[in-house]
Amino acid sequence: MSVEALSIPIESREKVIKAAFEGTVIITREGAYSPYSKFRVGAALLAVDGTLIKGANVENASYGGTICAERTAIVKAVSEGTRSFIALAVVTDVASPISPCGICRQVIREFCSLKMPVFLVPSDYPQPLKEGEELKPGFSEGGVRDTTLGELLPYSFGPEDLDLPRSLS
């Protein structure tokens, strides 16, 4: 399945990627909490008005009480009245692009277009291409995996589905 991504300017792409790193580095050191998994994650949402909302994962000993970086960013934004977004970047502390978990994908779906670009960023961004190396399909400069919410959550259930006619047989 391939979902056409909305296009955003390169400056906006770089802005949201930088903010995701700030979510990991700054927030994680000073405010995020990952003593159980030791897996630090930062996320940044770019709102339609250009505002950046950063989040980091916050773990809990019960595990079920843990909130991921992506949901932290969404909750911060929505609780402050921002509900329209044009891009998301996610970065972890490993050198591979990592995708949001299933719960995060569904929460993101509540507020974001299926065409919204999602940038999965390696911790060692920007990864330089080696001489003669070409970009892998689905990746852009710096080792970023470029995808969309629709690709991450195919056949999704969203708010509009609640308005569909119902029948009992």
Backbone as CSV, one residue per row, in Angstrom:
resi,resn,N_x,N_y,N_z,CA_x,CA_y,CA_z,C_x,C_y,C_z
1,MET,0.845,-1.179,0.000,0.000,0.000,0.000,0.884,1.234,0.000
2,SER,0.520,2.186,-0.808,1.276,3.420,-0.855,0.310,4.588,-0.731
3,VAL,0.586,5.446,0.214,-0.243,6.629,0.424,0.588,7.825,0.029
4,GLU,0.039,8.672,-0.839,0.741,9.866,-1.270,0.907,10.813,-0.085
5,ALA,2.122,11.264,0.124,2.399,12.158,1.245,2.127,13.604,0.868
6,LEU,1.642,14.360,1.841,1.548,15.799,1.664,2.961,16.333,1.581
7,SER,3.156,17.346,0.809,4.480,17.917,0.634,4.673,19.082,1.603
8,ILE,5.817,19.090,2.259,6.154,20.233,3.101,7.530,20.744,2.677
9,PRO,7.793,22.014,2.869,9.098,22.570,2.480,10.238,21.912,3.258
10,ILE,11.403,21.839,2.641,12.578,21.225,3.264,12.916,21.911,4.586
11,GLU,12.681,23.224,4.662,12.967,23.944,5.899,12.070,23.435,7.033
12,SER,10.811,23.146,6.717,9.883,22.616,7.724,10.293,21.212,8.139
13,ARG,10.756,20.415,7.169,11.238,19.062,7.468,12.394,19.124,8.452
14,GLU,13.359,19.959,8.176,14.523,20.081,9.055,14.130,20.612,10.434
15,LYS,13.186,21.526,10.450,12.716,22.121,11.705,12.086,21.061,12.611
16,VAL,11.239,20.199,12.057,10.569,19.186,12.871,11.552,18.084,13.291
17,ILE,12.520,17.743,12.436,13.540,16.751,12.810,14.397,17.289,13.949
18,LYS,14.825,18.538,13.835,15.634,19.148,14.901,14.859,19.150,16.220
19,ALA,13.584,19.477,16.161,12.767,19.509,17.380,12.631,18.130,18.004
20,ALA,12.550,17.072,17.180,12.475,15.711,17.724,13.748,15.382,18.498
21,PHE,14.893,15.813,17.980,16.148,15.602,18.710,16.149,16.384,20.018
22,GLU,15.624,17.585,19.984,15.544,18.370,21.214,14.656,17.659,22.222
23,GLY,13.596,17.024,21.736,12.736,16.241,22.613,13.492,15.105,23.267
24,THR,14.391,14.468,22.526,15.160,13.359,23.065,16.276,13.846,23.976
25,VAL,17.067,14.775,23.502,18.252,15.189,24.234,17.912,16.078,25.424
26,ILE,17.230,17.171,25.164,16.967,18.129,26.235,15.915,17.594,27.194
27,ILE,14.769,17.219,26.669,13.693,16.780,27.550,14.074,15.501,28.267
28,THR,14.703,14.562,27.586,15.039,13.292,28.226,15.993,13.509,29.385
29,ARG,16.971,14.331,29.221,17.924,14.557,30.309,17.287,15.293,31.478
30,GLU,16.366,16.196,31.184,15.821,17.034,32.242,14.421,16.649,32.682
31,GLY,13.659,15.910,31.873,12.277,15.676,32.242,11.706,14.332,31.862
32,ALA,12.245,13.676,30.840,11.722,12.369,30.454,12.188,11.329,31.453
33,TYR,11.538,10.196,31.392,11.772,9.190,32.415,11.698,7.814,31.764
34,SER,12.846,7.147,31.588,12.861,5.817,30.961,13.786,4.858,31.714
35,PRO,13.570,4.690,33.040,14.475,3.837,33.818,14.291,2.345,33.556
36,TYR,13.184,1.933,32.969,12.906,0.513,32.795,13.400,0.003,31.451
37,SER,13.027,0.658,30.391,13.447,0.201,29.063,14.812,0.757,28.682
38,LYS,15.181,1.882,29.275,16.406,2.599,28.886,16.352,3.001,27.408
39,PHE,15.154,3.092,26.859,14.925,3.394,25.450,14.330,4.790,25.346
40,ARG,15.194,5.753,25.051,14.756,7.145,24.986,14.190,7.475,23.609
41,VAL,13.052,8.141,23.626,12.389,8.523,22.380,11.992,9.986,22.460
42,GLY,12.203,10.688,21.362,11.737,12.066,21.232,10.840,12.172,20.017
43,ALA,9.846,13.028,20.101,8.947,13.251,18.971,8.655,14.737,18.871
44,ALA,8.366,15.168,17.665,7.964,16.559,17.463,6.882,16.597,16.400
45,LEU,5.842,17.328,16.708,4.753,17.576,15.768,4.886,18.992,15.245
46,LEU,4.647,19.164,13.957,4.617,20.490,13.358,3.157,20.827,13.087
47,ALA,2.653,21.842,13.783,1.265,22.271,13.622,1.121,23.104,12.352
48,VAL,-0.114,23.238,11.867,-0.352,23.995,10.636,0.083,25.444,10.753
49,ASP,0.093,25.994,11.975,0.515,27.388,12.160,2.026,27.530,12.340
50,GLY,2.774,26.414,12.205,4.227,26.447,12.331,4.742,26.156,13.730
51,THR,3.855,26.018,14.690,4.252,25.712,16.063,4.817,24.305,16.133
52,LEU,5.874,24.136,16.916,6.457,22.818,17.166,6.082,22.371,18.569
53,ILE,5.628,21.134,18.677,5.284,20.561,19.979,6.164,19.335,20.166
54,LYS,6.967,19.347,21.227,7.910,18.266,21.485,7.406,17.362,22.595
55,GLY,7.797,16.098,22.509,7.451,15.152,23.555,8.561,14.133,23.745
56,ALA,8.582,13.522,24.905,9.519,12.442,25.210,8.757,11.372,25.980
57,ASN,9.284,10.142,25.945,8.596,9.064,26.645,8.761,9.204,28.156
58,VAL,7.699,8.819,28.883,7.685,8.855,30.348,7.176,7.490,30.801
59,GLU,8.066,6.708,31.424,7.715,5.347,31.819,7.152,5.281,33.229
60,ASN,6.541,4.129,33.507,5.919,3.883,34.803,6.185,2.438,35.188
61,ALA,6.373,2.168,36.474,6.665,0.814,36.934,5.568,-0.178,36.571
62,SER,4.343,0.282,36.408,3.250,-0.617,36.018,3.278,-0.934,34.529
63,TYR,4.169,-0.321,33.783,4.297,-0.434,32.339,3.072,0.099,31.601
64,GLY,1.874,-0.276,32.004,0.664,0.203,31.348,0.485,1.705,31.479
65,GLY,1.087,2.290,32.498,0.999,3.730,32.709,2.015,4.526,31.914
66,THR,2.859,3.846,31.171,3.874,4.510,30.359,3.213,5.272,29.212
67,ILE,3.756,6.443,28.906,3.274,7.203,27.747,4.463,7.467,26.827
68,CYS,4.249,7.164,25.566,5.301,7.311,24.558,5.492,8.780,24.178
69,ALA,6.602,9.066,23.548,6.927,10.434,23.141,5.888,11.013,22.181
70,GLU,5.416,10.187,21.253,4.451,10.664,20.266,3.152,11.074,20.952
71,ARG,2.682,10.256,21.895,1.445,10.594,22.606,1.667,11.770,23.551
72,THR,2.855,11.893,24.128,3.149,13.062,24.955,2.983,14.335,24.133
73,ALA,3.549,14.342,22.935,3.448,15.526,22.070,1.994,15.807,21.691
74,ILE,1.253,14.771,21.319,-0.164,14.954,20.948,-0.953,15.510,22.129
75,VAL,-0.778,14.900,23.302,-1.535,15.338,24.489,-1.192,16.786,24.843
76,LYS,0.082,17.141,24.784,0.470,18.528,25.057,-0.222,19.472,24.086
77,ALA,-0.182,19.133,22.805,-0.767,20.007,21.785,-2.279,20.134,21.954
78,VAL,-2.952,19.009,22.056,-4.410,19.025,22.122,-4.888,19.732,23.391
79,SER,-4.194,19.499,24.502,-4.614,20.146,25.752,-4.426,21.654,25.718
80,GLU,-3.603,22.135,24.794,-3.397,23.575,24.632,-4.187,24.127,23.453
81,GLY,-5.020,23.285,22.817,-5.898,23.764,21.759,-5.412,23.555,20.337
82,THR,-4.265,22.944,20.145,-3.757,22.691,18.796,-4.184,21.296,18.374
83,ARG,-4.879,21.215,17.226,-5.416,19.924,16.800,-5.199,19.632,15.320
84,SER,-4.394,20.441,14.644,-4.117,20.210,13.222,-2.605,20.221,13.009
85,PHE,-2.114,19.162,12.368,-0.673,18.980,12.225,-0.315,18.642,10.784
86,ILE,0.919,19.000,10.397,1.346,18.734,9.025,2.563,17.823,8.939
87,ALA,3.212,17.510,10.056,4.354,16.596,10.016,4.666,16.105,11.429
88,LEU,5.299,14.933,11.468,5.763,14.330,12.717,7.151,13.775,12.482
89,ALA,8.044,13.991,13.438,9.367,13.359,13.413,9.537,12.587,14.712
90,VAL,10.148,11.406,14.599,10.390,10.547,15.757,11.856,10.129,15.724
91,VAL,12.530,10.250,16.867,13.924,9.832,16.970,14.104,9.048,18.264
92,THR,14.968,8.042,18.212,15.288,7.268,19.414,16.786,7.384,19.649
93,ASP,17.268,6.626,20.625,18.701,6.660,20.899,19.441,5.504,20.227
94,VAL,18.856,4.932,19.171,19.531,3.909,18.373,19.718,4.426,16.952
95,ALA,20.683,3.847,16.255,21.067,4.351,14.937,20.208,3.794,13.801
96,SER,19.006,3.365,14.101,18.063,2.910,13.075,16.773,3.693,13.233
97,PRO,16.116,4.013,12.126,14.810,4.656,12.247,13.823,3.691,12.914
98,ILE,13.107,4.146,13.924,12.148,3.324,14.665,10.757,3.939,14.499
99,SER,9.782,3.073,14.281,8.409,3.490,14.039,7.623,3.638,15.338
100,PRO,6.608,4.499,15.361,5.731,4.590,16.529,5.024,3.248,16.784
101,CYS,4.714,2.986,18.046,3.991,1.762,18.397,2.546,1.858,17.911
102,GLY,1.824,0.773,18.005,0.449,0.724,17.522,-0.484,1.692,18.215
103,ILE,-0.368,1.798,19.540,-1.231,2.733,20.270,-0.957,4.166,19.807
104,CYS,0.304,4.500,19.657,0.641,5.856,19.199,0.090,6.106,17.804
105,ARG,0.194,5.124,16.922,-0.326,5.289,15.567,-1.817,5.625,15.598
106,GLN,-2.561,4.926,16.454,-4.005,5.172,16.523,-4.305,6.549,17.119
107,VAL,-3.545,6.966,18.119,-3.756,8.294,18.708,-3.394,9.381,17.689
108,ILE,-2.311,9.206,16.970,-1.929,10.160,15.927,-3.047,10.248,14.883
109,ARG,-3.633,9.115,14.549,-4.708,9.044,13.547,-5.914,9.903,13.924
110,GLU,-6.140,10.056,15.205,-7.277,10.858,15.667,-7.179,12.307,15.185
111,PHE,-5.959,12.826,15.057,-5.767,14.250,14.780,-5.026,14.555,13.482
112,CYS,-4.550,13.529,12.778,-3.687,13.783,11.631,-4.200,13.097,10.369
113,SER,-3.925,13.719,9.250,-4.284,13.170,7.947,-3.462,11.912,7.668
114,LEU,-4.078,10.982,6.964,-3.344,9.783,6.545,-2.192,10.135,5.611
115,LYS,-2.268,11.312,4.977,-1.209,11.761,4.065,-0.095,12.527,4.777
116,MET,-0.230,12.716,6.088,0.778,13.484,6.817,2.135,12.770,6.786
117,PRO,3.198,13.513,6.414,4.519,12.898,6.434,4.980,12.593,7.855
118,VAL,5.613,11.431,7.993,6.203,11.004,9.262,7.669,10.694,8.963
119,PHE,8.556,11.356,9.694,9.997,11.189,9.497,10.546,10.360,10.652
120,LEU,11.055,9.177,10.341,11.648,8.289,11.338,13.158,8.489,11.241
121,VAL,13.729,9.060,12.284,15.078,9.603,12.220,16.051,8.753,13.043
122,PRO,17.187,8.364,12.451,18.190,7.611,13.221,18.904,8.525,14.214
123,SER,19.390,7.945,15.289,20.050,8.757,16.323,21.322,9.429,15.825
124,ASP,21.949,8.840,14.824,23.191,9.426,14.310,22.944,10.293,13.071
125,TYR,21.738,10.845,12.981,21.392,11.767,11.896,22.306,12.979,11.936
126,PRO,22.752,13.473,10.824,22.549,12.934,9.493,23.586,11.858,9.158
127,GLN,23.118,10.730,8.658,24.005,9.662,8.229,24.496,10.012,6.824
128,PRO,25.802,10.184,6.661,26.298,10.522,5.322,26.288,9.287,4.414
129,LEU,26.031,9.518,3.140,26.138,8.424,2.183,27.615,8.147,1.927
130,LYS,27.937,6.877,1.842,29.312,6.499,1.503,29.504,6.704,0.007
131,GLU,30.741,6.843,-0.404,31.037,7.079,-1.810,30.425,5.970,-2.665
132,GLY,29.660,6.354,-3.677,29.024,5.409,-4.579,27.708,4.839,-4.053
133,GLU,27.378,5.130,-2.799,26.142,4.608,-2.208,24.953,5.467,-2.651
134,GLU,23.829,4.808,-2.887,22.610,5.507,-3.254,21.600,5.394,-2.122
135,LEU,20.673,6.347,-2.100,19.613,6.299,-1.094,18.763,5.055,-1.296
136,LYS,18.406,4.396,-0.201,17.503,3.254,-0.271,16.084,3.767,-0.512
137,PRO,15.255,2.991,-1.203,13.863,3.409,-1.405,13.177,3.666,-0.054
138,GLY,12.432,4.765,0.013,11.725,5.113,1.244,12.566,5.926,2.222
139,PHE,13.820,6.169,1.874,14.715,6.929,2.744,15.114,8.215,2.045
140,SER,15.399,9.231,2.843,15.885,10.495,2.298,17.243,10.796,2.914
141,GLU,17.802,11.912,2.514,19.129,12.284,3.001,19.195,12.227,4.516
142,GLY,20.330,11.799,5.012,20.552,11.726,6.453,20.135,10.409,7.074
143,GLY,19.627,9.462,6.267,19.196,8.172,6.790,17.780,8.164,7.331
144,VAL,17.007,9.210,7.016,15.631,9.336,7.510,14.706,8.443,6.687
145,ARG,13.889,7.677,7.383,12.846,6.867,6.720,11.633,7.766,6.558
146,ASP,11.285,8.060,5.316,10.141,8.915,5.015,8.921,8.032,4.799
147,THR,7.874,8.286,5.558,6.653,7.514,5.424,5.466,8.443,5.665
148,THR,4.299,7.875,5.725,3.093,8.641,6.036,2.328,7.896,7.112
149,LEU,1.400,8.579,7.728,0.547,7.922,8.705,-0.242,6.794,8.046
150,GLY,-0.699,6.999,6.817,-1.443,5.968,6.102,-0.640,4.707,5.855
151,GLU,0.652,4.861,5.615,1.514,3.686,5.443,1.754,2.985,6.778
152,LEU,1.835,3.755,7.851,2.053,3.173,9.180,0.798,2.518,9.745
153,LEU,-0.374,2.984,9.297,-1.638,2.487,9.846,-2.638,2.259,8.706
154,PRO,-2.382,1.229,7.876,-3.307,0.980,6.767,-4.654,0.485,7.276
155,TYR,-5.686,0.747,6.504,-7.050,0.316,6.843,-7.439,0.800,8.236
156,SER,-7.093,2.024,8.526,-7.271,2.564,9.875,-8.721,2.896,10.197
157,PHE,-8.967,3.005,11.464,-10.257,3.430,12.010,-10.062,4.838,12.528
158,GLY,-10.918,5.761,12.086,-10.776,7.144,12.511,-12.086,7.750,12.935
159,PRO,-12.065,8.999,13.381,-13.269,9.665,13.875,-14.416,9.655,12.873
160,GLU,-14.109,9.778,11.585,-15.159,9.806,10.574,-15.927,8.483,10.499
161,ASP,-15.306,7.390,10.925,-15.981,6.095,10.904,-17.133,6.029,11.899
162,LEU,-17.097,6.854,12.913,-18.175,6.868,13.901,-19.452,7.485,13.344
163,ASP,-19.322,8.218,12.224,-20.485,8.852,11.605,-21.150,7.977,10.541
164,LEU,-20.620,6.793,10.280,-21.197,5.917,9.274,-22.547,5.388,9.746
165,PRO,-23.477,5.170,8.805,-24.781,4.620,9.202,-24.610,3.234,9.803
166,ARG,-25.468,2.955,10.765,-25.424,1.657,11.449,-26.720,0.927,11.220
167,SER,-26.618,-0.376,11.210,-27.834,-1.190,11.122,-27.659,-2.440,11.962
168,LEU,-28.733,-2.901,12.513,-28.731,-4.142,13.269,-29.480,-5.176,12.450
169,SER,-28.909,-6.344,12.284,-29.598,-7.383,11.507,-30.092,-8.463,12.427
